[in-house]
């Protein structure tokens, strides 16, 4: 038994993706019309959410994992840059949180390698 989609199902999915893309574009344009930092913050938050939620399979090529990391860094960097544009102390909070995350990542990696040895 095959599970091929009918042409109507494919057309419905294509229309859904089309409407979703233009809806998101409308939200970003509207936020940008309110203030440029609001539009950029929403776009950066979307990049960060995409990088966090879309995880490649463990057997995926190495570039897929590197692309996920790059998207997360771009999203977080964009949010931090927008935070600096709004209020400088907010930007420094973003930088400090990145340092905390790197520190936590380094401490958890050490325990993984000790268990393997």
N, C-alpha and C positions, 0 to 999 in steps of 0.2 A: 504494500500500500504506500503510495507516494503522498507527500504533503505539499504539493505545489499550490501556490496561491493563484487564485483567479485574477483576471485582469481588473475586476472591480475592487478586489482587496488591495492590489498594488496601487491602483489609482487613489483609493481612499487614504492609504498610508502616505503617498506622495503629497496629496492635498493637505494632510495633517502636518507633515513636516514643513511644507511651504507656509502654512498659516502660523505655525509656531515660530519660524524664523522671522517672518514679518511682524508678528506680535512682539517678539523680543526687540527687534529693531525699533519699533514704535515706542516701547518703554524707554530704551536708551536715548532716543532722540528727545522724548519728553523730559526726561531727567536732565539731559544736557541743556535743554532750553531753560530749565529752572536755574541750574548752575552747572558749570563745566565739571566741577569736582564731583558732583552727584552722579553725572553720567559716567565718568571715568571710574568712580568707585564701584558702581554697579557692574560695569564691564570687568573690572579686576576681580570682584567677588565671584562673578560667573566663571572666570578662568580658574580661580582657586577651587571652587566647588567642582568643576569638571575634572581637575587634576586629582582631587581627593576621591571622588566617587567612581571614576572610571579606572579601575585597576586592570592592568594587563594580566593574562594568565601567567602562571609561574614558568611555563615553557615558551613564552613569547620571546621574540628576538630582543637582544640587548637594547636596540635603539628604541623599542616601545617603552621600556622602563625609563630610559634617559629622556624620552619625550614627555613622559608623565612628570618627571622631576622638573623639567624645564617649564612646563605649563604651571606647576605649583609655584615655582620661584617667580615667574612672571606675574602671576596673580597676586602673590603676597607682596612683591616689590611694588606693584601698582597701587595696592591698598596702602602701603606704607608711604609712598610718594604723595598720595592724595591726603593722607593724614597730616603730613608735613605742610601741605598747602592750606589745610584748614586751621591747624593749630600746631605749632612746633612741638610742644610737649606730647601731643598725640603721636606724632611721628617717632619721637624717641621711645614711646611705649612700644610701637611696632618693631623698632630695631631691637629693643631689649627682649621682647618676646621671641624674636628670631634667635637671639643668642641663647635664651633658655632652651628652646627646642633643639638647637645643635648640642648643647650640653647634655640634655636628656638622651639624645641619640647616641652620644659618645659613651655615656655611662651604661646604657643598656647593651651596647655592642660588646663591651668588655665581658659581661656575664655570659653572653652567647659563646664567645671564644674560649672561656675558661671551661665551660661544660663540654666542649668538643675535644679539649686536650686531654 
